[in-house]
């Protein structure tokens, strides 16, 4: 069997860009500004849906109830203060 250097391997992707002759960046960063309200909403969604955070949320709500005994049974107040 002879080796044929002119054949390409099946299933092996070929490089489409000659990196040796490239003098500019391949891509650049795009910075987008997000309104604070949207950022806060995304942050709350992540925190509310992360199980590792649950003990801290419960601890904070317990602290609110202990430091505000008159409002301890008002779940809406507790939730509003937590948020």
The 8 nearest C-alpha neighbors of each residue, nearest first, counted from 0:
[[1, 2, 3, 4, 6, 5, 8, 7],
 [2, 0, 3, 4, 5, 6, 7, 8],
 [3, 1, 4, 0, 5, 6, 7, 8],
 [2, 4, 5, 6, 1, 7, 0, 8],
 [3, 5, 6, 2, 7, 1, 8, 0],
 [6, 4, 3, 7, 2, 8, 1, 9],
 [7, 5, 4, 3, 8, 9, 2, 11],
 [8, 6, 9, 5, 4, 11, 13, 10],
 [7, 9, 11, 10, 6, 12, 13, 5],
 [8, 10, 11, 7, 12, 6, 13, 5],
 [11, 9, 12, 8, 7, 13, 6, 14],
 [10, 12, 9, 8, 13, 7, 14, 6],
 [13, 11, 10, 14, 9, 8, 15, 7],
 [12, 14, 15, 11, 7, 8, 16, 10],
 [13, 15, 16, 12, 17, 18, 11, 19],
 [16, 14, 13, 17, 12, 18, 19, 21],
 [17, 15, 14, 18, 21, 19, 20, 13],
 [16, 18, 19, 20, 21, 15, 14, 22],
 [19, 17, 21, 20, 16, 22, 14, 15],
 [18, 20, 17, 21, 22, 16, 23, 14],
 [21, 19, 18, 17, 22, 16, 23, 24],
 [22, 20, 18, 19, 23, 17, 24, 25],
 [21, 23, 20, 24, 19, 18, 25, 17],
 [24, 22, 21, 25, 26, 20, 18, 27],
 [25, 23, 26, 27, 22, 21, 18, 28],
 [24, 26, 23, 27, 21, 22, 18, 16],
 [27, 25, 24, 28, 23, 29, 21, 22],
 [26, 28, 29, 24, 25, 30, 23, 31],
 [27, 29, 30, 26, 31, 24, 25, 32],
 [28, 30, 31, 27, 26, 32, 33, 25],
 [31, 29, 28, 32, 27, 33, 26, 34],
 [32, 30, 29, 33, 28, 34, 38, 35],
 [31, 33, 34, 30, 35, 38, 29, 37],
 [32, 34, 35, 38, 31, 37, 36, 30],
 [33, 35, 37, 36, 38, 32, 39, 31],
 [34, 36, 38, 37, 39, 33, 40, 32],
 [35, 37, 39, 34, 38, 40, 33, 41],
 [38, 36, 40, 39, 34, 35, 41, 33],
 [37, 39, 35, 41, 40, 36, 42, 34],
 [38, 40, 42, 36, 37, 41, 35, 43],
 [39, 41, 37, 43, 38, 42, 36, 44],
 [42, 40, 44, 38, 39, 43, 37, 45],
 [41, 43, 39, 45, 40, 44, 38, 46],
 [44, 42, 46, 40, 45, 41, 47, 39],
 [45, 43, 41, 47, 42, 46, 48, 40],
 [44, 46, 42, 48, 43, 47, 49, 41],
 [45, 47, 43, 49, 48, 44, 42, 52],
 [46, 48, 44, 45, 49, 43, 52, 53],
 [49, 47, 45, 46, 44, 50, 52, 43],
 [48, 50, 46, 51, 52, 47, 45, 53],
 [49, 51, 52, 53, 48, 47, 54, 46],
 [50, 52, 49, 53, 54, 55, 46, 48],
 [51, 53, 50, 55, 49, 54, 56, 46],
 [54, 52, 56, 50, 55, 51, 57, 49],
 [55, 53, 57, 56, 52, 58, 51, 50],
 [56, 54, 58, 57, 53, 52, 59, 51],
 [55, 57, 53, 59, 58, 54, 60, 52],
 [58, 56, 60, 54, 55, 59, 61, 53],
 [57, 59, 55, 61, 56, 60, 54, 62],
 [58, 60, 62, 56, 61, 57, 55, 63],
 [61, 59, 63, 57, 62, 58, 56, 64],
 [60, 62, 58, 64, 59, 63, 57, 65],
 [61, 63, 59, 65, 60, 64, 66, 58],
 [64, 62, 60, 66, 61, 65, 67, 59],
 [65, 63, 71, 61, 67, 62, 66, 68],
 [66, 64, 62, 63, 67, 68, 61, 71],
 [65, 67, 63, 64, 68, 62, 71, 61],
 [66, 68, 64, 65, 70, 69, 63, 71],
 [67, 69, 71, 70, 64, 65, 66, 72],
 [70, 68, 67, 71, 72, 64, 73, 66],
 [69, 71, 73, 68, 67, 72, 64, 76],
 [70, 72, 64, 68, 73, 69, 67, 65],
 [73, 71, 70, 74, 69, 64, 68, 77],
 [72, 74, 70, 76, 75, 71, 77, 69],
 [75, 73, 77, 76, 72, 78, 71, 70],
 [74, 76, 78, 77, 73, 79, 80, 72],
 [75, 77, 79, 73, 74, 78, 80, 70],
 [78, 76, 74, 80, 75, 79, 81, 73],
 [77, 79, 81, 75, 76, 80, 74, 82],
 [80, 78, 76, 82, 81, 77, 75, 74],
 [81, 79, 77, 78, 82, 76, 63, 75],
 [82, 80, 78, 79, 77, 60, 59, 56],
 [81, 79, 80, 78, 43, 77, 56, 76]]
